[in-house]
């Protein structure tokens, strides 16, 4: 258990002081009653069967209630594993140098961003979206989340980089999906090396309906690993890769670091990746954002979340306090 306001935990230390003060007040009250020749309420209670024991129980309950109230002041929180029903979608962006080409307005990358934003705008309840960017390597820049503002912000920060490795992008997206669907939160860190895990047994392509990859690219690949091999890895896990082609088949000439190169949309490779994984191919200009979610189902996952326990602890303190007061009133006719 942790506390949002840990300094207030020291208020628990005031309770023993309060107990001492209350006992002194009770002693003085007894002495005054004795000096007047009147039996005290406590003496009357002691005369009843179990009266002294009931008084101690009532006092202990009241003290326990104040301890709980003091803990509640510090706003306790705990990590709780909560079940959720959700689907996972990963937007995988090609940010290679060729995505700076302007054969689509204003550039391929900006057109890909616009297509991705239209997909995010149609995000249904229960679906989390992550963002992966790749050029000559794959990098997860936003873990899957239901917060559209966070996803849009991650998309807007993307910029063109160097070479193209479609395979790295697909593999990084598979990793992002597996992390999102695991019971261990993405923010978990350890200095111990993870134990090697066996590769999962292959399943039918497209059978993992609760997760999908949307690959936004011009399809040009000039880096390892083999993109079709990476696509097969996704297919073996049942994950569909829906490819969105950005650019034109005619292409354009692009100036990259002083070299003029011809770049064009490779629809053939993008279609192959989609076919291997039981996915679909759409040109960005003809994108139907709703179709992306058409076959995306949801499944039950567990999420470790920080939950504030203030209300729970305060409620428990109130119940204990009422019990202590009720016992005292029933046995002695007065508050403990």
C-alpha positions in Angstrom: 0.0 0.0 0.0 1.2 3.5 -0.8 -0.1 7.0 0.1 -0.8 10.0 -2.0 -0.2 12.3 1.1 2.3 10.2 3.1 3.1 12.9 5.5 -0.4 12.7 7.0 0.3 9.2 8.1 2.0 10.7 11.2 -1.5 11.8 12.4 -1.8 8.2 13.6 0.8 9.1 16.3 -1.7 11.7 17.7 -4.2 8.9 18.7 -2.2 7.6 21.7 -2.0 11.1 22.9 -5.7 11.5 22.6 -6.2 8.2 24.5 -4.1 9.5 27.4 -6.0 12.8 27.5 -9.4 10.9 27.4 -8.3 8.7 30.3 -7.2 11.7 32.4 -10.6 13.3 31.7 -12.4 10.1 32.8 -10.3 9.8 36.0 -11.1 13.4 36.9 -14.8 12.8 36.2 -14.8 9.7 38.5 -13.0 11.6 41.2 -15.6 14.4 41.1 -18.5 12.0 41.2 -16.8 10.1 44.1 -16.4 13.4 46.0 -20.1 14.0 45.6 -21.0 10.6 46.9 -22.5 9.6 43.5 -21.6 6.3 41.8 -20.0 6.8 38.4 -21.5 5.5 35.2 -18.4 3.3 34.8 -18.9 1.7 38.3 -22.5 1.0 37.4 -21.4 -0.7 34.2 -18.8 -2.8 36.0 -21.5 -4.2 38.2 -23.3 -5.7 35.2 -22.1 -9.1 33.9 -19.4 -8.4 31.3 -19.7 -4.7 31.7 -16.0 -4.0 32.2 -15.1 -6.2 29.2 -17.7 -4.5 27.0 -16.3 -1.2 28.0 -12.8 -2.2 26.9 -14.1 -3.6 23.6 -16.0 -0.4 22.9 -13.0 1.8 23.7 -10.8 -0.4 21.5 -13.2 -0.1 18.6 -13.3 3.7 18.9 -9.5 3.8 18.9 -9.3 1.5 15.9 -11.8 3.8 14.1 -9.7 6.8 14.6 -6.6 4.9 13.4 -8.6 4.1 10.2 -9.6 7.8 9.8 -6.0 8.9 10.2 -4.9 6.4 7.5 -7.7 7.6 5.3 -6.4 11.2 5.6 -3.2 10.1 3.9 -5.2 8.8 0.9 -4.0 5.2 0.7 -3.8 3.4 -2.7 -3.0 -0.1 -3.8 -2.3 -1.9 -7.0 -5.3 -4.1 -7.9 -5.7 -6.4 -10.8 -8.9 -5.4 -12.5 -10.6 -7.4 -15.3 -11.4 -5.6 -18.6 -13.0 -6.5 -21.9 -11.1 -4.8 -24.7 -9.6 -5.1 -28.2 -6.2 -3.9 -29.2 -5.3 -2.0 -32.4 -1.8 -0.9 -33.3 -1.2 1.9 -35.8 2.2 1.1 -37.4 3.7 4.0 -39.3 6.4 4.0 -42.0 8.6 7.0 -41.2 11.3 6.3 -43.6 12.8 8.9 -45.9 10.6 7.9 -48.8 7.5 9.0 -46.8 8.6 12.6 -47.3 7.6 12.2 -51.0 5.0 14.6 -52.3 3.2 12.5 -54.9 0.2 12.7 -52.5 -0.7 16.1 -50.9 1.1 17.4 -48.9 3.4 14.4 -48.3 3.0 10.6 -47.9 3.6 10.8 -44.1 1.1 13.6 -43.6 -1.4 11.6 -45.7 -0.7 8.6 -43.4 -1.3 10.7 -40.3 -4.6 12.0 -41.7 -5.7 8.4 -42.4 -4.7 7.3 -38.9 -6.5 10.2 -37.3 -9.7 9.2 -39.1 -9.3 5.7 -37.7 -8.8 7.1 -34.2 -11.9 9.3 -34.5 -13.9 6.2 -35.1 -12.5 4.4 -32.0 -15.3 2.3 -30.4 -15.6 1.9 -26.6 -13.5 -1.0 -25.4 -10.7 -0.7 -28.0 -7.3 0.6 -27.0 -4.9 2.0 -29.7 -1.1 2.0 -29.7 1.4 3.7 -32.1 4.5 2.1 -33.5 6.9 3.9 -35.9 9.6 2.3 -38.0 12.2 3.2 -40.5 15.3 1.0 -40.3 14.1 -0.3 -36.9 10.8 -0.6 -35.1 9.9 1.5 -32.0 6.8 1.6 -29.9 6.2 5.2 -29.2 2.8 4.9 -27.5 1.5 1.9 -25.6 -2.1 1.0 -26.4 -4.5 3.3 -24.6 -8.2 4.4 -24.7 -7.2 8.1 -24.6 -7.7 9.5 -28.1 -5.9 12.7 -27.2 -2.7 10.8 -26.2 -2.8 8.7 -29.4 -3.4 11.8 -31.7 -0.5 13.5 -29.9 1.8 10.6 -30.6 0.8 10.6 -34.3 1.4 14.3 -34.7 5.0 14.0 -33.3 6.0 11.6 -36.1 8.6 12.8 -38.7 10.5 11.1 -41.6 13.8 9.3 -40.8 16.1 6.9 -42.7 15.7 3.5 -44.3 12.7 1.2 -44.4 12.2 -2.1 -42.5 8.7 -3.2 -42.8 9.6 -6.4 -41.0 10.9 -4.5 -37.9 7.7 -2.5 -37.9 5.5 -5.6 -37.9 7.6 -7.3 -35.2 7.5 -4.3 -33.0 3.8 -4.1 -33.4 3.4 -7.8 -32.4 5.5 -7.0 -29.3 3.2 -4.0 -28.4 0.1 -6.2 -28.7 1.6 -9.0 -26.5 2.6 -6.4 -23.9 -0.9 -4.8 -24.0 -2.6 -8.2 -23.5 -0.3 -9.4 -20.8 -1.3 -9.1 -17.1 2.0 -7.3 -16.3 1.6 -3.5 -16.8 3.7 -1.9 -19.5 5.3 0.3 -16.9 6.8 -2.7 -15.1 10.6 -2.6 -14.9 13.1 -5.1 -13.4 16.9 -5.3 -13.4 16.6 -9.1 -13.8 16.9 -10.7 -17.2 13.7 -12.2 -18.4 13.6 -15.9 -18.7 13.5 -17.1 -22.4 10.0 -18.0 -23.5 9.1 -20.6 -26.1 7.5 -19.5 -29.3 3.8 -19.9 -29.3 2.3 -22.7 -31.3 1.0 -21.4 -34.7 -2.7 -20.8 -35.0 -4.9 -20.1 -37.9 -4.3 -16.7 -39.6 -6.8 -14.1 -38.4 -8.0 -16.2 -35.5 -6.9 -13.7 -32.8 -9.8 -11.4 -33.4 -9.1 -9.2 -30.4 -6.0 -7.6 -31.9 -5.0 -6.2 -35.3 -2.2 -4.2 -36.9 -2.8 -1.3 -39.2 0.3 -0.8 -41.4 0.5 2.6 -43.1 3.3 2.6 -45.6 4.4 3.1 -49.2 5.5 -0.6 -49.2 9.1 0.1 -50.2 11.5 -2.1 -48.1 15.3 -1.9 -48.1 16.2 -3.3 -44.7 16.1 -6.7 -43.0 14.3 -8.8 -41.8 12.1 -10.1 -44.6 8.7 -8.4 -44.3 6.9 -11.5 -45.4 8.7 -13.5 -42.7 7.5 -10.9 -40.1 4.0 -11.1 -41.6 4.1 -14.9 -41.1 5.1 -14.4 -37.5 2.0 -12.3 -37.1 -0.1 -14.8 -38.9 1.2 -17.6 -36.6 -0.2 -15.6 -33.7 -3.5 -15.1 -35.4 -2.9 -11.3 -35.7 -4.2 -9.7 -38.9 -2.2 -7.0 -40.6 -4.4 -4.5 -42.4 -2.2 -2.6 -44.9 -2.9 0.9 -46.1 -1.0 2.1 -49.1 0.3 5.7 -49.1 1.6 7.1 -52.3 1.0 6.5 -56.0 2.1 3.7 -58.3 3.7 6.2 -60.6 5.7 7.7 -57.7 8.0 10.6 -57.8 11.7 11.6 -57.6 12.9 12.4 -54.1 16.1 14.1 -53.0 17.6 12.1 -50.1 20.9 13.3 -48.7 21.9 14.8 -52.0 20.9 11.7 -54.0 17.9 11.8 -56.4 16.0 8.5 -56.1 12.8 7.2 -57.6 10.2 6.2 -55.1 6.7 4.7 -55.7 4.0 2.8 -53.9 4.6 -1.0 -53.8 1.0 -2.3 -53.6 2.1 -5.8 -54.4 4.1 -6.2 -51.2 1.4 -4.6 -49.1 -1.2 -6.9 -50.6 1.0 -10.0 -49.9 1.5 -9.0 -46.2 -2.3 -8.6 -45.9 -3.0 -11.9 -47.6 -0.5 -13.8 -45.4 -2.2 -12.6 -42.2 -5.8 -12.8 -43.5 -5.9 -9.0 -43.4 -7.0 -6.5 -46.0 -5.4 -3.9 -48.2 -6.8 -0.4 -48.8 -5.2 2.7 -50.6 -5.2 5.6 -48.2 -7.2 7.7 -50.6 -10.0 5.1 -50.5 -9.8 4.3 -46.8 -13.0 3.3 -44.9 -12.1 3.9 -41.2 -15.0 2.0 -39.9 -13.9 -1.2 -41.8 -10.8 -1.3 -39.7 -12.9 -2.2 -36.6 -15.2 -4.5 -38.5 -13.7 -7.8 -37.4 -12.0 -6.5 -34.2 -13.6 -8.4 -31.3 -12.9 -8.0 -27.6 -11.6 -10.4 -24.9 -11.1 -10.4 -21.2 -7.7 -9.2 -19.9 -6.4 -8.2 -16.4 -4.9 -4.8 -15.8 -2.9 -3.8 -12.7 -4.1 -0.4 -11.7 -3.5 2.0 -8.8 -6.8 2.3 -7.0 -7.4 4.9 -4.2 -8.7 3.3 -1.1 -9.6 6.4 0.9 -13.4 5.9 0.7 -13.0 2.2 1.6 -10.8 2.8 4.6 -12.9 5.8 5.8 -16.1 3.7 5.5 -14.5 0.9 7.5 -13.6 3.4 10.2 -17.1 4.7 10.3 -18.5 1.2 10.7 -16.0 0.4 13.5 -16.9 3.7 15.2 -20.6 3.0 15.1 -20.0 -0.5 16.5 -18.0 0.9 19.4 -20.5 3.6 20.3 -23.4 1.1 20.1 -21.7 -1.3 22.5 -20.9 1.5 24.9 -24.4 2.9 24.8 -26.0 -0.6 25.3 -23.8 -1.5 28.2 -23.3 1.8 30.1 -25.7 4.3 28.6 -22.9 6.7 27.7 -20.2 7.2 25.0 -16.9 5.3 25.5 
